Amino acid sequence: MCGELHCCKQMRAALEDELILFDERYDDYVIPVRSSEGASIVQRIDYCPWCGMKLPDSLRSKWFDELEAMGIDPMHDAIPLQYKSGAWKSKSR
């Protein structure tokens, strides 16, 4: 799995050039499709476009589930600091 090592030189280069984005909160790799009026549209990818390696499973649903269990609505409430990065994952695993 690629994970935080980003699996290959081409993936690392694409991340540096922001052709592909990595969201450490969710372990999501995404390709930006477009951005307009403050909204970004992205396409999540499951495999590296260069080496074909399986990318990590998304933790997006788990992130929202944990916040909901704490009574936090991330659209309206303050998000705890550890949930603004990948730090929350170490306590969840």
Summary of the structure (lengths in Angstrom):
residues: 93
radius of gyration: 14.4
end to end distance: 17.3
largest distance: 41.1
contacts: 218
relative contact order: 0.17
helix: 33%
strand: 22%
